[in-house]
Amino acid sequence: MPNKKEFAKERERLNKLILDNSGIEIKRFFNLDTIIYKDGKLSARIKEMLGLVASLVLRCDDCIKYHLLQCKDRNLSTEEIQEIFSVGLIVGGSITIPHIRKAFEFWLDLND
């Protein structure tokens, strides 16, 4: 499994590739994604928790890792992450379990 630095570096490289070769529509979507996760009526911290649940339910491992990194940067505890995983499991069902396994491993690696 890639570590935090490897994942972030690869994500940055691929995002640059997309943005350097895309039209205005994709660039606008990327910009909207950045804006949505800023503090508003809901804090950026809560929005990252919501993003993590949605990513678990949608079973997107890259998205899960990204939101775990953001949650780590916002000082979420392992206990909070466990509750977020529980919400993702109850909403998404047992099909999310393989993704939660990988997510727990990535989270614990972030905290070593």
Residue pairs with C-beta under 8 A, 6 or more apart in sequence:
1 102
1 105
1 106
1 109
2 10
3 109
4 69
4 109
4 110
7 65
7 69
8 69
11 62
11 66
15 30
18 26
18 30
19 26
19 27
19 30
36 47
37 44
37 47
37 48
37 51
37 70
38 44
40 47
42 50
44 74
45 71
45 74
45 76
48 67
48 70
48 71
48 74
48 76
49 71
49 76
49 80
49 84
51 63
51 67
51 70
52 64
52 67
52 68
52 71
52 81
52 84
52 88
53 84
53 87
53 88
53 91
54 63
55 63
55 64
55 66
55 67
55 88
56 64
56 84
56 85
56 88
56 89
56 91
56 92
56 96
56 99
56 100
56 103
57 88
57 91
57 92
57 96
59 92
59 95
59 96
59 99
61 99
61 102
61 103
64 99
64 102
64 103
64 106
65 103
65 106
68 81
68 103
68 106
68 107
68 110
69 110
71 80
71 81
71 84
72 107
72 110
72 111
76 84
78 107
78 108
78 111
81 107
85 100
85 103
85 104
88 96
88 100
89 96
89 97
89 100
